[in-house]
């Protein structure tokens, strides 16, 4: 009788282990998906930051070529672009 109980208990634990293995595999798959989703999102954030940085750099080049009268307007555009870039970087840091 004791052997039957022992064998039944062993089967029960093995079945539970199989269930836990499946659950663990599901979690691993979710983690891989989350990582991939995160990488995609992170990549998009970086692309946005780089575009804003490039825009600011272009405005700076425009400033170098501007005359005395236009530089005030260009400076205001640079200030806005710089503020926007700083805010975007700060938001990105919070997310990651």
C-alpha positions in Angstrom: 0.0 0.0 0.0 2.8 2.4 0.9 4.4 1.8 -2.5 1.1 2.7 -4.3 0.9 6.0 -2.3 4.5 6.7 -3.0 4.1 6.1 -6.8 0.9 8.2 -6.9 2.6 11.0 -5.1 5.5 10.8 -7.5 3.1 11.0 -10.5 1.3 13.9 -8.9 4.5 15.9 -8.4 5.8 15.0 -11.9 2.5 16.2 -13.4 2.8 19.5 -11.4 6.4 19.9 -12.6 5.2 19.5 -16.2 2.6 22.2 -15.6 5.1 24.5 -14.0 7.5 23.8 -16.9 4.8 24.9 -19.4 4.0 28.0 -17.3 7.7 28.8 -17.2 8.0 28.5 -20.9 5.1 30.8 -21.4 6.7 33.3 -19.1 10.0 33.0 -21.1 8.1 33.7 -24.3 6.4 36.7 -22.8 9.7 38.0 -21.6 11.3 37.6 -25.1 8.3 39.4 -26.6 8.5 42.2 -24.1 12.2 42.5 -24.7 11.6 42.7 -28.5 8.8 45.2 -28.0 11.0 47.2 -25.7 13.8 47.2 -28.2 11.5 48.4 -31.0 10.1 51.1 -28.7 13.6 52.1 -27.6 14.8 52.2 -31.2 11.9 54.5 -32.2 12.7 56.8 -29.3 16.3 56.9 -30.3 15.4 57.7 -33.9 13.2 60.5 -32.7 15.9 62.0 -30.5 18.4 61.7 -33.3 16.1 63.5 -35.7 15.5 66.3 -33.2 19.3 66.6 -32.6 19.9 66.7 -36.4 17.3 69.4 -36.7 18.9 71.4 -34.0 22.3 71.0 -35.7 20.8 72.2 -39.0 19.4 75.2 -37.3 22.8 75.9 -35.8 24.4 75.8 -39.3 21.7 78.2 -40.5 22.7 80.5 -37.6 26.3 80.5 -38.7 25.3 81.6 -42.2 22.7 84.1 -41.2 23.0 87.9 -41.3 22.7 90.2 -38.4 19.0 90.8 -38.9 18.0 87.1 -39.2 20.0 85.7 -36.3 17.5 86.6 -33.6 14.7 84.6 -35.3 17.0 81.7 -35.9 18.2 81.9 -32.3 14.6 81.6 -31.1 14.1 78.5 -33.3 17.3 77.0 -31.9 16.1 77.7 -28.3 12.8 76.0 -29.0 14.4 73.1 -30.6 16.9 72.7 -27.8 14.2 72.8 -25.2 12.2 70.2 -27.1 15.2 68.0 -27.4 16.0 68.3 -23.7 12.4 67.4 -22.8 12.4 64.4 -25.1 15.7 63.2 -23.7 14.3 63.5 -20.1 11.1 61.6 -21.1 13.2 58.9 -22.7 15.3 58.6 -19.6 12.2 58.1 -17.5 10.9 55.3 -19.7 14.2 53.4 -19.8 
